[in-house]
Amino acid sequence: MAGASTVIASSWRVEDNSTQHLMSTFYRELSKGSTVAHALRMAQLQSLDAEPRSIRSWAAFEVFGNGDLTVPVRTSLRGRFEKFLHKF
């Protein structure tokens, strides 16, 4: 975390499919101009709606540092990231 103002990390191991869904939603929210904390919250809520009984798949992720940070995400980069995640 040295040098990073904001880090998102999981507190325990999470299945790849669940992480893919959560991170896709997270980056979609970031691209709308949401703060890091809000984007993660929205991704977690969407995961909760999709899988109400699997709290372990979304509750592991936390924001450390500046959650009020906004990150400009270009749509083309988000698409590349989502394509990368679909490989796993």
One Martini backbone bead per residue (centre of mass of N, CA, C, O) as a GRO file, in nm:
protein
   88
    1MET     BB    1   0.050   0.067  -0.002
    2ALA     BB    2   0.273   0.227  -0.089
    3GLY     BB    3   0.159   0.538  -0.225
    4ALA     BB    4  -0.136   0.480  -0.170
    5SER     BB    5  -0.450   0.635  -0.108
    6THR     BB    6  -0.607   0.373  -0.229
    7VAL     BB    7  -0.756   0.058  -0.116
    8ILE     BB    8  -0.868  -0.260  -0.228
    9ALA     BB    9  -0.962  -0.531  -0.009
   10SER     BB   10  -0.950  -0.855   0.112
   11SER     BB   11  -1.002  -1.055   0.408
   12TRP     BB   12  -1.068  -1.292   0.205
   13ARG     BB   13  -1.138  -1.547   0.018
   14VAL     BB   14  -1.265  -1.520  -0.320
   15GLU     BB   15  -1.438  -1.594  -0.570
   16ASP     BB   16  -1.400  -1.516  -0.898
   17ASN     BB   17  -1.696  -1.467  -0.987
   18SER     BB   18  -1.768  -1.266  -0.763
   19THR     BB   19  -1.542  -1.064  -0.822
   20GLN     BB   20  -1.621  -0.997  -1.109
   21HIS     BB   21  -1.894  -0.875  -1.050
   22LEU     BB   22  -1.807  -0.660  -0.848
   23MET     BB   23  -1.589  -0.513  -1.030
   24SER     BB   24  -1.771  -0.436  -1.262
   25THR     BB   25  -1.954  -0.256  -1.092
   26PHE     BB   26  -1.739  -0.073  -0.976
   27TYR     BB   27  -1.637   0.044  -1.254
   28ARG     BB   28  -1.906   0.153  -1.344
   29GLU     BB   29  -1.935   0.355  -1.110
   30LEU     BB   30  -1.672   0.510  -1.157
   31SER     BB   31  -1.752   0.604  -1.453
   32LYS     BB   32  -1.988   0.795  -1.317
   33GLY     BB   33  -1.825   0.945  -1.057
   34SER     BB   34  -1.778   0.788  -0.820
   35THR     BB   35  -1.673   0.701  -0.542
   36VAL     BB   36  -1.511   0.447  -0.407
   37ALA     BB   37  -1.708   0.389  -0.175
   38HIS     BB   38  -1.970   0.399  -0.345
   39ALA     BB   39  -1.896   0.186  -0.555
   40LEU     BB   40  -1.864  -0.045  -0.356
   41ARG     BB   41  -2.143  -0.032  -0.230
   42MET     BB   42  -2.302  -0.085  -0.491
   43ALA     BB   43  -2.171  -0.357  -0.551
   44GLN     BB   44  -2.261  -0.494  -0.289
   45LEU     BB   45  -2.567  -0.456  -0.327
   46GLN     BB   46  -2.587  -0.611  -0.593
   47SER     BB   47  -2.479  -0.877  -0.477
   48LEU     BB   48  -2.701  -0.910  -0.268
   49ASP     BB   49  -2.936  -0.925  -0.471
   50ALA     BB   50  -2.822  -1.172  -0.634
   51GLU     BB   51  -2.690  -1.302  -0.338
   52PRO     BB   52  -2.822  -1.313  -0.030
   53ARG     BB   53  -2.651  -1.578   0.097
   54SER     BB   54  -2.350  -1.451  -0.004
   55ILE     BB   55  -2.165  -1.264   0.194
   56ARG     BB   56  -1.867  -1.367   0.129
   57SER     BB   57  -1.861  -1.236  -0.173
   58TRP     BB   58  -1.867  -0.908  -0.055
   59ALA     BB   59  -1.767  -0.845   0.253
   60ALA     BB   60  -1.445  -0.852   0.216
   61PHE     BB   61  -1.457  -0.567   0.102
   62GLU     BB   62  -1.231  -0.281   0.134
   63VAL     BB   63  -1.155   0.049   0.226
   64PHE     BB   64  -0.835   0.207   0.210
   65GLY     BB   65  -0.844   0.532   0.291
   66ASN     BB   66  -0.964   0.730   0.028
   67GLY     BB   67  -1.309   0.712  -0.034
   68ASP     BB   68  -1.348   1.012  -0.180
   69LEU     BB   69  -1.233   0.920  -0.431
   70THR     BB   70  -1.190   1.001  -0.772
   71VAL     BB   71  -1.190   0.807  -1.082
   72PRO     BB   72  -1.090   0.815  -1.395
   73VAL     BB   73  -1.278   0.616  -1.633
   74ARG     BB   74  -1.236   0.470  -1.914
   75THR     BB   75  -1.431   0.284  -2.109
   76SER     BB   76  -1.208   0.122  -2.255
   77LEU     BB   77  -1.076   0.013  -1.994
   78ARG     BB   78  -1.319  -0.128  -1.872
   79GLY     BB   79  -1.356  -0.330  -2.104
   80ARG     BB   80  -1.081  -0.467  -2.072
   81PHE     BB   81  -1.122  -0.561  -1.783
   82GLU     BB   82  -1.374  -0.736  -1.835
   83LYS     BB   83  -1.236  -0.924  -2.040
   84PHE     BB   84  -1.023  -1.028  -1.844
   85LEU     BB   85  -1.221  -1.151  -1.633
   86HIS     BB   86  -1.360  -1.360  -1.838
   87LYS     BB   87  -1.110  -1.562  -1.848
   88PHE     BB   88  -1.176  -1.677  -1.538
   0.00000   0.00000   0.00000
